[in-house]
Amino acid sequence: MNDIIDRRTNRMKRPTPFFTIVAMLLLAASALLAQDAPSAATPAPQTPTYTPKYHTDPAHSDSEFNALAYMRVVMRAEMLFNRQYGHYATSLTQLIHTGTFTQRMVNPERGDYTVGFKGKKDGFFLTMTPKNLDAQHRSFYAEEDGKIHADESKAADGNSQVVETHRW
């Protein structure tokens, strides 16, 4: 019954190997789909690992990436403010419309982080404190020197490891 009748010649003809292979693949695929769902013994999916956004990205998670981006904007605004007025801003509100710092950025709640800011005429310090401190949510600290420090076990300070340096 594997023979096929050729309509042009009314003769019996064997199927080509291509059709045989396709039929076998369809049978195999249907057999795979008919199998039971995986058992409970399969391991739980792992949390996705962070993919750096650029070559020297120091972040360990998307949350850290956002916190560091916020810090860069504040630090850049402080440098521009100092250049224009001869002193640093003493509050985040003073930085509005300086560089890319906007009104919304005054809010200290930044996703998984809380902003800490203290400005003086001759300097400033900026902290990003995670709501849950762990390897993917380190604390960050920066001053007017352009260095961003990080620590995964406690609040970061000027003695913590430097993860980025900026020269504005």
ChimeraX commands (.cxc) that place a marker at each C-alpha (Angstrom):
marker #1 position 0.00,0.00,0.00 radius 0.5
marker #1 position 3.02,2.30,-0.09 radius 0.5
marker #1 position 2.55,2.71,-3.80 radius 0.5
marker #1 position 0.91,5.80,-5.30 radius 0.5
marker #1 position -0.89,6.01,-8.65 radius 0.5
marker #1 position 0.60,8.57,-11.03 radius 0.5
marker #1 position -2.39,10.37,-12.57 radius 0.5
marker #1 position -0.55,11.22,-15.78 radius 0.5
marker #1 position 0.46,7.68,-16.63 radius 0.5
marker #1 position -2.01,5.64,-14.54 radius 0.5
marker #1 position 0.95,3.66,-13.23 radius 0.5
marker #1 position 1.86,2.75,-9.68 radius 0.5
marker #1 position 4.78,4.71,-8.31 radius 0.5
marker #1 position 6.79,4.48,-5.06 radius 0.5
marker #1 position 6.90,7.55,-2.78 radius 0.5
marker #1 position 10.12,9.58,-2.85 radius 0.5
marker #1 position 12.50,9.38,0.11 radius 0.5
marker #1 position 11.63,13.01,0.95 radius 0.5
marker #1 position 8.00,12.12,1.74 radius 0.5
marker #1 position 9.10,9.13,3.79 radius 0.5
marker #1 position 11.45,11.30,5.87 radius 0.5
marker #1 position 8.78,13.97,6.41 radius 0.5
marker #1 position 6.27,11.32,7.53 radius 0.5
marker #1 position 8.80,9.87,9.98 radius 0.5
marker #1 position 9.58,13.33,11.41 radius 0.5
marker #1 position 5.88,14.04,11.92 radius 0.5
marker #1 position 5.43,10.74,13.75 radius 0.5
marker #1 position 8.44,11.45,15.98 radius 0.5
marker #1 position 7.21,14.97,16.78 radius 0.5
marker #1 position 3.75,13.73,17.69 radius 0.5
marker #1 position 5.28,11.07,19.95 radius 0.5
marker #1 position 7.34,13.74,21.76 radius 0.5
marker #1 position 4.33,15.99,22.23 radius 0.5
marker #1 position 2.28,13.12,23.61 radius 0.5
marker #1 position 4.72,12.50,26.48 radius 0.5
marker #1 position 3.70,13.38,30.04 radius 0.5
marker #1 position 4.63,16.72,31.62 radius 0.5
marker #1 position 8.02,16.84,33.36 radius 0.5
marker #1 position 8.07,15.35,36.84 radius 0.5
marker #1 position 8.38,17.42,40.02 radius 0.5
marker #1 position 12.00,16.27,40.35 radius 0.5
marker #1 position 13.17,18.77,37.72 radius 0.5
marker #1 position 15.05,21.69,39.28 radius 0.5
marker #1 position 13.32,25.05,39.67 radius 0.5
marker #1 position 14.31,27.67,37.12 radius 0.5
marker #1 position 17.26,29.75,38.22 radius 0.5
marker #1 position 17.01,33.50,38.61 radius 0.5
marker #1 position 18.28,35.15,35.47 radius 0.5
marker #1 position 21.82,36.44,35.66 radius 0.5
marker #1 position 22.45,40.11,34.98 radius 0.5
marker #1 position 23.74,41.02,31.53 radius 0.5
marker #1 position 25.99,44.13,31.64 radius 0.5
marker #1 position 24.60,47.04,29.61 radius 0.5
marker #1 position 28.06,48.18,28.44 radius 0.5
marker #1 position 31.68,47.00,28.58 radius 0.5
marker #1 position 32.66,48.45,31.99 radius 0.5
marker #1 position 29.21,48.24,33.65 radius 0.5
marker #1 position 29.83,47.70,37.41 radius 0.5
marker #1 position 26.20,46.81,38.22 radius 0.5
marker #1 position 25.22,43.35,39.48 radius 0.5
marker #1 position 21.50,43.72,38.63 radius 0.5
marker #1 position 19.06,45.95,36.75 radius 0.5
marker #1 position 18.21,47.56,40.08 radius 0.5
marker #1 position 21.84,48.47,40.68 radius 0.5
marker #1 position 22.14,49.72,37.10 radius 0.5
marker #1 position 19.25,52.14,37.71 radius 0.5
marker #1 position 20.69,53.30,41.06 radius 0.5
marker #1 position 24.09,53.98,39.48 radius 0.5
marker #1 position 22.49,55.82,36.56 radius 0.5
marker #1 position 20.63,58.05,39.03 radius 0.5
marker #1 position 23.88,58.76,40.88 radius 0.5
marker #1 position 25.63,59.75,37.65 radius 0.5
marker #1 position 22.85,62.22,36.81 radius 0.5
marker #1 position 23.01,63.80,40.30 radius 0.5
marker #1 position 26.81,63.99,40.28 radius 0.5
marker #1 position 26.86,65.53,36.80 radius 0.5
marker #1 position 24.20,68.07,37.84 radius 0.5
marker #1 position 26.25,68.99,40.93 radius 0.5
marker #1 position 29.37,69.54,38.82 radius 0.5
marker #1 position 27.44,71.75,36.37 radius 0.5
marker #1 position 25.80,73.64,39.24 radius 0.5
marker #1 position 29.20,74.25,40.86 radius 0.5
marker #1 position 30.65,75.43,37.56 radius 0.5
marker #1 position 27.77,77.90,37.06 radius 0.5
marker #1 position 27.37,79.25,40.62 radius 0.5
marker #1 position 30.78,78.67,42.19 radius 0.5
marker #1 position 29.40,76.33,44.89 radius 0.5
marker #1 position 27.52,73.04,45.15 radius 0.5
marker #1 position 23.75,72.75,45.56 radius 0.5
marker #1 position 22.63,72.21,49.14 radius 0.5
marker #1 position 19.44,70.33,48.18 radius 0.5
marker #1 position 18.25,68.15,45.32 radius 0.5
marker #1 position 15.53,70.73,44.57 radius 0.5
marker #1 position 18.21,73.25,43.59 radius 0.5
marker #1 position 19.45,70.83,40.91 radius 0.5
marker #1 position 16.15,70.78,38.97 radius 0.5
marker #1 position 16.83,71.70,35.30 radius 0.5
marker #1 position 20.59,71.39,35.80 radius 0.5
marker #1 position 21.92,68.92,33.27 radius 0.5
marker #1 position 19.30,66.18,32.92 radius 0.5
marker #1 position 18.08,66.37,36.53 radius 0.5
marker #1 position 14.27,66.69,36.58 radius 0.5
marker #1 position 11.56,67.50,39.13 radius 0.5
marker #1 position 10.66,63.79,39.42 radius 0.5
marker #1 position 14.21,62.96,40.50 radius 0.5
marker #1 position 13.80,64.89,43.77 radius 0.5
marker #1 position 11.74,61.96,45.14 radius 0.5
marker #1 position 14.13,59.89,47.32 radius 0.5
marker #1 position 12.31,56.60,46.61 radius 0.5
marker #1 position 14.03,55.11,43.54 radius 0.5
marker #1 position 12.66,51.59,43.06 radius 0.5
marker #1 position 14.62,49.20,45.27 radius 0.5
marker #1 position 16.75,52.09,46.61 radius 0.5
marker #1 position 16.39,55.17,48.79 radius 0.5
marker #1 position 18.43,58.29,48.06 radius 0.5
marker #1 position 20.43,60.07,50.76 radius 0.5
marker #1 position 21.80,63.52,49.91 radius 0.5
marker #1 position 23.66,66.14,51.92 radius 0.5
marker #1 position 24.93,69.23,50.13 radius 0.5
marker #1 position 27.23,71.94,51.41 radius 0.5
marker #1 position 28.69,74.94,49.59 radius 0.5
marker #1 position 32.08,73.20,49.30 radius 0.5
marker #1 position 30.92,69.64,48.59 radius 0.5
marker #1 position 28.21,67.01,48.78 radius 0.5
marker #1 position 27.69,63.34,49.43 radius 0.5
marker #1 position 25.14,61.06,47.86 radius 0.5
marker #1 position 24.07,57.59,49.01 radius 0.5
marker #1 position 21.86,54.93,47.49 radius 0.5
marker #1 position 20.65,52.50,50.15 radius 0.5
marker #1 position 18.86,49.33,49.02 radius 0.5
marker #1 position 15.69,48.21,50.75 radius 0.5
marker #1 position 17.30,44.72,50.99 radius 0.5
marker #1 position 21.09,44.60,51.11 radius 0.5
marker #1 position 22.53,41.61,49.18 radius 0.5
marker #1 position 24.94,40.79,46.35 radius 0.5
marker #1 position 22.51,42.15,43.72 radius 0.5
marker #1 position 21.59,45.22,45.79 radius 0.5
marker #1 position 24.77,46.80,47.11 radius 0.5
marker #1 position 24.80,50.19,48.84 radius 0.5
marker #1 position 26.51,53.09,47.03 radius 0.5
marker #1 position 28.26,56.27,48.12 radius 0.5
marker #1 position 29.69,59.22,46.18 radius 0.5
marker #1 position 31.19,62.64,46.84 radius 0.5
marker #1 position 32.32,65.57,44.73 radius 0.5
marker #1 position 35.56,63.70,43.85 radius 0.5
marker #1 position 33.58,61.73,41.20 radius 0.5
marker #1 position 34.18,58.28,42.72 radius 0.5
marker #1 position 31.29,55.90,43.32 radius 0.5
marker #1 position 31.91,53.41,46.15 radius 0.5
marker #1 position 29.98,50.18,46.76 radius 0.5
marker #1 position 29.54,47.73,49.62 radius 0.5
marker #1 position 27.36,44.61,49.76 radius 0.5
marker #1 position 27.59,43.99,53.50 radius 0.5
marker #1 position 26.96,47.44,55.04 radius 0.5
marker #1 position 26.26,51.07,54.15 radius 0.5
marker #1 position 28.89,52.24,51.67 radius 0.5
marker #1 position 31.19,55.12,52.60 radius 0.5
marker #1 position 34.39,56.77,51.38 radius 0.5
marker #1 position 36.42,53.71,52.45 radius 0.5
marker #1 position 34.33,51.21,50.44 radius 0.5
marker #1 position 35.53,49.76,47.14 radius 0.5
marker #1 position 35.49,52.21,44.22 radius 0.5
marker #1 position 33.40,50.84,41.33 radius 0.5
marker #1 position 33.40,53.93,39.05 radius 0.5
marker #1 position 35.33,57.15,38.70 radius 0.5
marker #1 position 34.18,60.19,36.76 radius 0.5
marker #1 position 36.12,63.26,35.72 radius 0.5
marker #1 position 33.57,65.84,34.79 radius 0.5
marker link #1:1,2 radius 0.2
marker link #1:2,3 radius 0.2
marker link #1:3,4 radius 0.2
marker link #1:4,5 radius 0.2
marker link #1:5,6 radius 0.2
marker link #1:6,7 radius 0.2
marker link #1:7,8 radius 0.2
marker link #1:8,9 radius 0.2
marker link #1:9,10 radius 0.2
marker link #1:10,11 radius 0.2
marker link #1:11,12 radius 0.2
marker link #1:12,13 radius 0.2
marker link #1:13,14 radius 0.2
marker link #1:14,15 radius 0.2
marker link #1:15,16 radius 0.2
marker link #1:16,17 radius 0.2
marker link #1:17,18 radius 0.2
marker link #1:18,19 radius 0.2
marker link #1:19,20 radius 0.2
marker link #1:20,21 radius 0.2
marker link #1:21,22 radius 0.2
marker link #1:22,23 radius 0.2
marker link #1:23,24 radius 0.2
marker link #1:24,25 radius 0.2
marker link #1:25,26 radius 0.2
marker link #1:26,27 radius 0.2
marker link #1:27,28 radius 0.2
marker link #1:28,29 radius 0.2
marker link #1:29,30 radius 0.2
marker link #1:30,31 radius 0.2
marker link #1:31,32 radius 0.2
marker link #1:32,33 radius 0.2
marker link #1:33,34 radius 0.2
marker link #1:34,35 radius 0.2
marker link #1:35,36 radius 0.2
marker link #1:36,37 radius 0.2
marker link #1:37,38 radius 0.2
marker link #1:38,39 radius 0.2
marker link #1:39,40 radius 0.2
marker link #1:40,41 radius 0.2
marker link #1:41,42 radius 0.2
marker link #1:42,43 radius 0.2
marker link #1:43,44 radius 0.2
marker link #1:44,45 radius 0.2
marker link #1:45,46 radius 0.2
marker link #1:46,47 radius 0.2
marker link #1:47,48 radius 0.2
marker link #1:48,49 radius 0.2
marker link #1:49,50 radius 0.2
marker link #1:50,51 radius 0.2
marker link #1:51,52 radius 0.2
marker link #1:52,53 radius 0.2
marker link #1:53,54 radius 0.2
marker link #1:54,55 radius 0.2
marker link #1:55,56 radius 0.2
marker link #1:56,57 radius 0.2
marker link #1:57,58 radius 0.2
marker link #1:58,59 radius 0.2
marker link #1:59,60 radius 0.2
marker link #1:60,61 radius 0.2
marker link #1:61,62 radius 0.2
marker link #1:62,63 radius 0.2
marker link #1:63,64 radius 0.2
marker link #1:64,65 radius 0.2
marker link #1:65,66 radius 0.2
marker link #1:66,67 radius 0.2
marker link #1:67,68 radius 0.2
marker link #1:68,69 radius 0.2
marker link #1:69,70 radius 0.2
marker link #1:70,71 radius 0.2
marker link #1:71,72 radius 0.2
marker link #1:72,73 radius 0.2
marker link #1:73,74 radius 0.2
marker link #1:74,75 radius 0.2
marker link #1:75,76 radius 0.2
marker link #1:76,77 radius 0.2
marker link #1:77,78 radius 0.2
marker link #1:78,79 radius 0.2
marker link #1:79,80 radius 0.2
marker link #1:80,81 radius 0.2
marker link #1:81,82 radius 0.2
marker link #1:82,83 radius 0.2
marker link #1:83,84 radius 0.2
marker link #1:84,85 radius 0.2
marker link #1:85,86 radius 0.2
marker link #1:86,87 radius 0.2
marker link #1:87,88 radius 0.2
marker link #1:88,89 radius 0.2
marker link #1:89,90 radius 0.2
marker link #1:90,91 radius 0.2
marker link #1:91,92 radius 0.2
marker link #1:92,93 radius 0.2
marker link #1:93,94 radius 0.2
marker link #1:94,95 radius 0.2
marker link #1:95,96 radius 0.2
marker link #1:96,97 radius 0.2
marker link #1:97,98 radius 0.2
marker link #1:98,99 radius 0.2
marker link #1:99,100 radius 0.2
marker link #1:100,101 radius 0.2
marker link #1:101,102 radius 0.2
marker link #1:102,103 radius 0.2
marker link #1:103,104 radius 0.2
marker link #1:104,105 radius 0.2
marker link #1:105,106 radius 0.2
marker link #1:106,107 radius 0.2
marker link #1:107,108 radius 0.2
marker link #1:108,109 radius 0.2
marker link #1:109,110 radius 0.2
marker link #1:110,111 radius 0.2
marker link #1:111,112 radius 0.2
marker link #1:112,113 radius 0.2
marker link #1:113,114 radius 0.2
marker link #1:114,115 radius 0.2
marker link #1:115,116 radius 0.2
marker link #1:116,117 radius 0.2
marker link #1:117,118 radius 0.2
marker link #1:118,119 radius 0.2
marker link #1:119,120 radius 0.2
marker link #1:120,121 radius 0.2
marker link #1:121,122 radius 0.2
marker link #1:122,123 radius 0.2
marker link #1:123,124 radius 0.2
marker link #1:124,125 radius 0.2
marker link #1:125,126 radius 0.2
marker link #1:126,127 radius 0.2
marker link #1:127,128 radius 0.2
marker link #1:128,129 radius 0.2
marker link #1:129,130 radius 0.2
marker link #1:130,131 radius 0.2
marker link #1:131,132 radius 0.2
marker link #1:132,133 radius 0.2
marker link #1:133,134 radius 0.2
marker link #1:134,135 radius 0.2
marker link #1:135,136 radius 0.2
marker link #1:136,137 radius 0.2
marker link #1:137,138 radius 0.2
marker link #1:138,139 radius 0.2
marker link #1:139,140 radius 0.2
marker link #1:140,141 radius 0.2
marker link #1:141,142 radius 0.2
marker link #1:142,143 radius 0.2
marker link #1:143,144 radius 0.2
marker link #1:144,145 radius 0.2
marker link #1:145,146 radius 0.2
marker link #1:146,147 radius 0.2
marker link #1:147,148 radius 0.2
marker link #1:148,149 radius 0.2
marker link #1:149,150 radius 0.2
marker link #1:150,151 radius 0.2
marker link #1:151,152 radius 0.2
marker link #1:152,153 radius 0.2
marker link #1:153,154 radius 0.2
marker link #1:154,155 radius 0.2
marker link #1:155,156 radius 0.2
marker link #1:156,157 radius 0.2
marker link #1:157,158 radius 0.2
marker link #1:158,159 radius 0.2
marker link #1:159,160 radius 0.2
marker link #1:160,161 radius 0.2
marker link #1:161,162 radius 0.2
marker link #1:162,163 radius 0.2
marker link #1:163,164 radius 0.2
marker link #1:164,165 radius 0.2
marker link #1:165,166 radius 0.2
marker link #1:166,167 radius 0.2
marker link #1:167,168 radius 0.2
view
